[in-house]
Amino acid sequence: MKNQKIVIAAVVILLAVASSFNVKAQEKVWSAGPEAGISLSKYGKDASANDYKLGAIGGVFLTYSILNTFAITTKLLYAQKGASFESVDTKQSLNYIEVPLIGRFFLNKEGNFRPNIFVGPSFGFLSGATNKVGSDNPEAIASYKNIYNGFDFGVTGGLGLNFLIATETYLVIDARYTHGLSDITIANGNVNNNSFGLTAGLSFGF
């Protein structure tokens, strides 16, 4: 219930910010495309000593440009999170279907280069978990549903760089940090996900 209230509040804030701009609205424009990149993630709060682990991110995004200085983007991503434990030479991966919902604030109204900052909630749905010991291949954790919560709620934000490369087509680079607000474990204690992501994609307007 608490997470649901946070989600509703975040969506309301995004819509309120969008409607508060006193800027002449441009034509409503949709854009979409694929993106892929890398992540660095680790556990926080009550987690035992751990280090950042390299992972992969990939999926698609959809953007709705409300004004020439503001847009809302949602993404559907496969995102590897988790952590590295040097003391036992183990890397643990938590694989999520991640759905960020972000508001983009563009720093200029038009042009071939559109830098922007963005912030919003992120919703993660756990789809699997693996352990990799030393140079061995990763092994699936069969009982991961009994160890980890299936839902991970967080806040994400960062910097976006949009480069016009063709008519209605942009190269989009996003660098973001996602701070988990949920306890990802079922056991006693409180452990959260912390991750940095860097992705590149192509945005096609329609």
ZITAMO-V668677 format. One record per residue. N is the residue number from 0. PHI is phi in radians with two decimals (NA if undefined). PSI is psi in whole degrees, -180 to 180 (* if undefined). Layout:
n=N phi=PHI psi=PSI
n=N phi=PHI psi=PSI
This chain:
n=0 phi=NA psi=-41
n=1 phi=-1.08 psi=-45
n=2 phi=-1.10 psi=-38
n=3 phi=-1.11 psi=-40
n=4 phi=-1.14 psi=-38
n=5 phi=-1.14 psi=-42
n=6 phi=-1.07 psi=-49
n=7 phi=-1.07 psi=-43
n=8 phi=-1.10 psi=-40
n=9 phi=-1.12 psi=-43
n=10 phi=-1.13 psi=-42
n=11 phi=-1.08 psi=-42
n=12 phi=-1.10 psi=-44
n=13 phi=-1.05 psi=-44
n=14 phi=-1.19 psi=-37
n=15 phi=-1.15 psi=-41
n=16 phi=-1.10 psi=-43
n=17 phi=-1.07 psi=-41
n=18 phi=-1.38 psi=-13
n=19 phi=-1.50 psi=-12
n=20 phi=-1.20 psi=135
n=21 phi=-1.78 psi=45
n=22 phi=-1.92 psi=141
n=23 phi=-1.04 psi=125
n=24 phi=-1.24 psi=140
n=25 phi=-1.52 psi=177
n=26 phi=-1.07 psi=141
n=27 phi=-1.21 psi=125
n=28 phi=-2.22 psi=134
n=29 phi=-1.80 psi=148
n=30 phi=-2.57 psi=153
n=31 phi=-2.72 psi=164
n=32 phi=2.99 psi=180
n=33 phi=-1.59 psi=160
n=34 phi=-2.63 psi=155
n=35 phi=-2.71 psi=156
n=36 phi=3.13 psi=-156
n=37 phi=-2.22 psi=161
n=38 phi=-2.34 psi=155
n=39 phi=-2.16 psi=122
n=40 phi=-2.38 psi=155
n=41 phi=-2.70 psi=170
n=42 phi=-1.63 psi=151
n=43 phi=-2.22 psi=-171
n=44 phi=1.05 psi=-115
n=45 phi=-1.48 psi=5
n=46 phi=-1.14 psi=146
n=47 phi=-1.18 psi=168
n=48 phi=-0.89 psi=125
n=49 phi=-2.63 psi=165
n=50 phi=-2.18 psi=170
n=51 phi=-1.19 psi=144
n=52 phi=-2.15 psi=139
n=53 phi=-1.40 psi=137
n=54 phi=-2.49 psi=-177
n=55 phi=-2.04 psi=152
n=56 phi=-2.33 psi=140
n=57 phi=-2.88 psi=149
n=58 phi=2.89 psi=-149
n=59 phi=-2.33 psi=161
n=60 phi=-2.40 psi=160
n=61 phi=-2.40 psi=128
n=62 phi=-2.13 psi=137
n=63 phi=-2.06 psi=114
n=64 phi=-1.53 psi=106
n=65 phi=-1.38 psi=-44
n=66 phi=-2.27 psi=171
n=67 phi=-1.30 psi=-4
n=68 phi=-2.14 psi=4
n=69 phi=-2.59 psi=137
n=70 phi=-2.55 psi=160
n=71 phi=-2.02 psi=130
n=72 phi=-2.09 psi=135
n=73 phi=-2.12 psi=148
n=74 phi=-2.27 psi=153
n=75 phi=-2.16 psi=107
n=76 phi=-2.20 psi=149
n=77 phi=-1.67 psi=121
n=78 phi=-2.30 psi=125
n=79 phi=-1.61 psi=123
n=80 phi=-2.09 psi=-163
n=81 phi=2.12 psi=-154
n=82 phi=-2.83 psi=166
n=83 phi=-1.97 psi=135
n=84 phi=-2.02 psi=99
n=85 phi=-1.17 psi=-30
n=86 phi=-1.09 psi=-28
n=87 phi=-2.10 psi=13
n=88 phi=0.89 psi=50
n=89 phi=-2.25 psi=139
n=90 phi=-2.05 psi=127
n=91 phi=-1.94 psi=131
n=92 phi=-2.02 psi=130
n=93 phi=-1.93 psi=120
n=94 phi=-1.76 psi=122
n=95 phi=-2.07 psi=149
n=96 phi=-1.60 psi=111
n=97 phi=-1.91 psi=136
n=98 phi=-2.24 psi=89
n=99 phi=-1.35 psi=149
n=100 phi=-2.28 psi=105
n=101 phi=-2.15 psi=149
n=102 phi=-1.70 psi=128
n=103 phi=-1.81 psi=127
n=104 phi=-1.93 psi=106
n=105 phi=-1.39 psi=141
n=106 phi=-1.52 psi=-9
n=107 phi=-2.44 psi=160
n=108 phi=-1.45 psi=-25
n=109 phi=-2.82 psi=175
n=110 phi=2.21 psi=172
n=111 phi=-1.38 psi=-14
n=112 phi=-2.19 psi=119
n=113 phi=-2.15 psi=83
n=114 phi=-1.22 psi=149
n=115 phi=-2.67 psi=157
n=116 phi=-1.99 psi=151
n=117 phi=-2.51 psi=155
n=118 phi=-2.76 psi=152
n=119 phi=2.92 psi=178
n=120 phi=-1.37 psi=158
n=121 phi=-2.35 psi=135
n=122 phi=-2.06 psi=124
n=123 phi=-2.04 psi=138
n=124 phi=-2.13 psi=113
n=125 phi=-1.17 psi=129
n=126 phi=-2.03 psi=-6
n=127 phi=2.94 psi=168
n=128 phi=-2.62 psi=146
n=129 phi=-2.41 psi=157
n=130 phi=-2.08 psi=138
n=131 phi=-2.17 psi=115
n=132 phi=-1.80 psi=121
n=133 phi=1.00 psi=-130
n=134 phi=-1.66 psi=7
n=135 phi=-1.19 psi=162
n=136 phi=-1.24 psi=150
n=137 phi=-1.05 psi=140
n=138 phi=-2.03 psi=133
n=139 phi=-1.15 psi=141
n=140 phi=-1.58 psi=102
n=141 phi=-1.09 psi=-35
n=142 phi=-1.74 psi=29
n=143 phi=-1.05 psi=-29
n=144 phi=-1.18 psi=-20
n=145 phi=-1.58 psi=-6
n=146 phi=-1.93 psi=-39
n=147 phi=-2.07 psi=146
n=148 phi=-1.21 psi=144
n=149 phi=-1.36 psi=-14
n=150 phi=-2.15 psi=135
n=151 phi=-2.25 psi=119
n=152 phi=-1.88 psi=137
n=153 phi=-2.65 psi=-179
n=154 phi=-2.08 psi=134
n=155 phi=-2.20 psi=149
n=156 phi=-2.87 psi=160
n=157 phi=3.02 psi=-156
n=158 phi=-2.11 psi=134
n=159 phi=-2.03 psi=145
n=160 phi=-2.22 psi=117
n=161 phi=-1.93 psi=122
n=162 phi=-2.02 psi=122
n=163 phi=-1.25 psi=122
n=164 phi=-2.06 psi=-14
n=165 phi=-2.87 psi=174
n=166 phi=-1.01 psi=122
n=167 phi=1.02 psi=22
n=168 phi=-2.25 psi=125
n=169 phi=-2.13 psi=144
n=170 phi=-1.49 psi=123
n=171 phi=-2.02 psi=124
n=172 phi=-2.05 psi=124
n=173 phi=-2.07 psi=131
n=174 phi=-2.08 psi=123
n=175 phi=-2.49 psi=158
n=176 phi=-2.08 psi=135
n=177 phi=-2.10 psi=123
n=178 phi=-1.87 psi=117
n=179 phi=-1.28 psi=136
n=180 phi=-1.83 psi=-13
n=181 phi=-1.63 psi=153
n=182 phi=-1.40 psi=118
n=183 phi=-1.47 psi=-7
n=184 phi=-1.84 psi=155
n=185 phi=-1.59 psi=-28
n=186 phi=-1.20 psi=173
n=187 phi=-1.08 psi=152
n=188 phi=1.87 psi=-178
n=189 phi=-2.51 psi=111
n=190 phi=-2.16 psi=134
n=191 phi=-2.18 psi=165
n=192 phi=-1.60 psi=138
n=193 phi=-2.26 psi=127
n=194 phi=-2.58 psi=146
n=195 phi=-1.89 psi=141
n=196 phi=-2.32 psi=143
n=197 phi=-2.31 psi=118
n=198 phi=-2.28 psi=155
n=199 phi=-2.26 psi=143
n=200 phi=-2.67 psi=176
n=201 phi=-2.04 psi=129
n=202 phi=-1.90 psi=121
n=203 phi=-1.93 psi=120
n=204 phi=-1.38 psi=148
n=205 phi=-2.70 psi=*
